[in-house]
């Protein structure tokens, strides 16, 4: 001990006070308090007096005589150096001759309890965390740092922390060495930040570090609360962070808890106060008219230390009686602590009373009280609470220091493979299950502000009804749950570099939530992090395009099989062939004109292939119709043959290619496989980049999927979008040239909205499913899967789907003709043909008006008083019939 104290400077005695309650041959309970715990008006004086009153009222501890003369002696000390502090303690032992001594850490910041335990053979109690590897012989009411390191490592593993910041006080620096060793071995990223009392500076460093996970290690509850209060104003206790409070039983009053709930910080806390009925009682004893309140951890430990000392004196009394010694004046006897030997640097042999203090196990304010031979606290359990918002105090599990003792105490099997027992709590038997979801209509819809009073009443949608149906059908567990939105608004994927899971998957993976419920696709990479239940809905990848009946394409798309220059060239050839045929008829001696002049044919056949009739011949043959006369000359027949060949080729090319253009808005509705989608070149495909569909194609090993992903990546402009709203807007603005890939239920819900201008293809490109996610090894997986399978088999889930997708959708209530119109030619598709026909009708009417108004011979004929006789000649025997016409002009007609 002398060697240990030479490193410290001489300290100044700040305050000294003795309180004597009685004096006589009784028992003296000694307590030395520090600057904070022993200040004027401190509640610790009243707690110690109250503990003494409890001991005196219990006849099993002390005899009536000894109860009357027993006393508690309290001294306040505060020193900056260890040696004067040790000297003050030794002086206190010399003067007050106590049977037991309780000492707090704030007497001197150098673990004074550990050093004094080396020099005193009697029982010395400490109530603070202590130092790692100190080898202290004090009876330690607070769990030793070695156990706390194991416990915190289990917590870090449970919450899957891979990157975090440790905020610590200087006195706690060597208490997390095991944590740093484990982090280094696993290549975790740990940042250390010492707290020196300046929360503003600490907040700046935390924000600069960029770590969302923060482990807070302080030596007192008061420091922890001070950091929380000031940190809220600095913005480091917000929804961005997960704080783990290493100090046990930190009491957060209701007003501060409401602030933290509103800020949305995720906080993990640990408590020791529980009973065998698995309930948690907060001692709020009213002392001297003080306001009833929750005791701090140190206050409860001091109270339990006095009760432990009383049990030890009881054992001392029993041991003396068993040895046949007189019990009349048994106290103080050998129960007093022997004074210090300042000249002896070696640890002294412990008195039997030291071991008497470890004899009894009992239930105190801090749980089960028991110690090993070194005075270390054993056989205790730590309850783990975590959550955010309205689920701020979710019980996660119980960390058991000694599982064998736990089984013996409760007479039930210890089901967990590690010290952290989460099996019982994962089943939700003793708490509400934490369900994390994401706002994604119609799966989960957040109600308006006026409807957010109840925890689950804030939400509506398919997921809420599904959870309620599961609750009603599940048999083996009590399925009580609270639903919260995932803070980062993501479904879940691993980080690019740190591989830390985000979103709903990350919440379940790190134990922040018990169940992830939402449109969460079951993927192999996610199954490596969490477990999925039986699928509750099929969610294959489909294509959503603009509805074919709403695509605003060109009116004359029926002419698109030929390019504009082809149509121009065809018109030129039409005129050219007509000119050739006219010339042939005019100059060829074998054509109709020459034959009529020779009298070989009727005179009326003279103009069979004049300019107008040549064009009519070409037009009738162009549309594969009959004709009035055909060329007589060889030259005319040659050009006619080639014209017919040209017409057949062009017409059949037009007929065979016109449907391809007419079906432009309908082709994607018939796509059934990824091969068909990859092979098409009509539209640009797209996806939401940070969502599940995109990462499916990115991680897929299928060649077709890889080819499609490369197409998406290399497209310019890109087909990737950020949100569903952006995707819908782009589809509507594309004129049918953009196809969006996504999960079928989400797409079908979007397509069911007014104005019904979106269409989801019937072909499923990739088979996928939605499932509830739970933690690996969770006992919830099997009963949830069984319940979901029963709900699907009984049609309950199908009925829920109808409620949100089909029943209230006008877009889905189509007639047979309306549904068939998606695949058939509609008047809208053929409007170009109708326009062409209308143009022809208009031209015909204009021509008719011109003929009627300008070229009508009847309007030019003058009326006569009597008709002229007509001469008729018999047409028989080669003769003809001649009609003599009256009027300004006479014309001979041959019939």
Buried (B, 14 or more C-beta within 10 A) or exposed (E): BBEBBEEBEEBEEEBEEEBEBEEBEBBBBBBBBBBBBBBEEBBBBBBBBBBBEBBBEBEEBBBEBBBEBBBBBBBBBBBBBBBBBBBBBBBBBEEBBBBBBBBBBBBBBBBBBBBBBBBBBBBBBBBBBBBBEBEBBBBBBBBBBBBBBBBBBBBBBBBBBBBBBBBBBEBBBEBBEBBBEBBEEEEBEBBEBEBEEEBEEBBEBBBEBEBBBBBBBBBBBBBBBBBBEBBBEBEBBBBBBBBBBBBBBBBBEEEBEEBBBEBBBBBBBBBBBBEEEBEBEEBEBEBEEEEEBBBBBBBBBBBBBBBBBBBBBBBBBBBBEEEEEEEEEBBBBBBBBBBBBEEEEEBBEBBBBBBBBBBBBEEBBBBBBBBEEBBBBBBBBBBBBBBBBBBBBBBBBBBBBBBEBBEEBEEEEBEBEEBBBBBBBBBBEEBBBBBBBBBBBBBBBBEEEEEEEEBBEBBBBBBBBBBEBBBEBBEEBEBEBBBBBBBBEBBBBBEEEEEBBBBBBBBBBBBBBBBBBBBBBBBEBBEEBBBBBBBBBEBBBBBBBBBBBBBEBEEEBBBBBBEEEBEEEBEEBBEEBBEBBBBBBEEBEBBBBBBBEEEEBEEEBBBBBBBEBBBBBBEEBBEEEEBEEEBBBEBBBEBBEEBEEBBEEBEEEBEEEBEEBBBBBBBBBEBEEBEBBBEEEEBBBBBBBBBBBBBBBBBBEEEBBBEBBEBBEEEEEEBBBEEBEBBBEBBBEBBBBBBBBBBBBBBBBBBBBEEBBBBBBEBBBBEBBBBBBBBEEBBBBBBBBBBBBBBBEEEBBEEBBBEBBEEEBEBBEEEEEEEEBBEEEBEBBBBBBEEBEEEEEEEEEEEEEEEEEEEEEEEEEEEEEEEEEEEEEEEEEEEEBEEEEBEEEEEEEEE
